[in-house]
Amino acid sequence: MATAEYGPIRPFKGKIGPLYAYIWNGKTIISAKPKITKPRSIKQLAVQERMVVLSPFLNYITGFIAIGFELAGKEKNHSANNAAKSYNLTNAIKGEYPDLEIDYPQARLSQGTLTVAENAQVQVLNEGLMFSWTYDPYDPLVSRSDKTMLMAWFPMVKKAFYIISGVQRMELQELLKIPEELKGLEAETYISFITDDRKAISNSVYTGRVLFQ
């Protein structure tokens, strides 16, 4: 509580809201309330660090996850970006605080109920990465016209190369072109399938870490 010894518009002392006042040498000295910051717990710091580790990866592939998590986000009334963060913060970070890192094989770049790419793999070619897969034409959740979504992420240089709507599932392979200057670097690779109307999408499949050379 503050006291105004000389009337309502004269010097005062005490506390008013976030301010403290006192009289010194006949003058009113006003200062802000000191902030008392409670140290964050290890658990709180770990949660914060998980976001620090994950965010750069997702920020560089926003165009991909905007499509990849669009349907999953709508189901929960979230944005695609928030849906992707929610899943990957829980499932795609490994280690103990403060030594945390992205668990790329567990990362998910798309989420849905469409049949995933079967027997998916990546072969390194001179001009890029050749993705291949198989599929069962009798699977009721598969259409031969489903389109590929391909991703190659180069962590060392924070560069991503991807295709949002590629060849049809029945083609069984597709080349993702990579600039020659990235030769000698490793890439984390993924494949998904999406329908032409974007009303259905598969979970992404991790196709491994490859050395582009």
HELIX and SHEET records of a PDB file:
HELIX    1   1 ILE A   42  TYR A   60  1                                  19    
HELIX    2   2 THR A   62  GLY A   68  1                                   7    
HELIX    3   3 GLU A   70  GLU A   75  1                                   6    
HELIX    4   4 ALA A   80  ASN A   91  1                                  12    
HELIX    5   5 TYR A  104  GLN A  106  5                                   3    
HELIX    6   6 ARG A  169  GLU A  171  5                                   3    
HELIX    7   7 GLU A  180  LEU A  182  5                                   3    
SHEET    1   A 4 THR A   3  ALA A   4  0                                        
SHEET    2   A 4 PHE A  12  ILE A  16 -1                                        
SHEET    3   A 4 LEU A  19  TRP A  24 -1                                        
SHEET    4   A 4 LYS A  27  ALA A  32 -1                                        
SHEET    1   B 2 ILE A  93  GLU A  96  0                                        
SHEET    2   B 2 ASP A  99  ILE A 102 -1                                        
SHEET    1   C 3 GLU A 118  LEU A 125  0                                        
SHEET    2   C 3 GLY A 128  THR A 134 -1                                        
SHEET    3   C 3 GLN A 173  LYS A 177 -1                                        
SHEET    1   D 4 LYS A 159  ILE A 163  0                                        
SHEET    2   D 4 LYS A 147  PHE A 154 -1                                        
SHEET    3   D 4 LEU A 185  ILE A 194 -1                                        
SHEET    4   D 4 VAL A 205  PHE A 212 -1                                        
END                                                                             
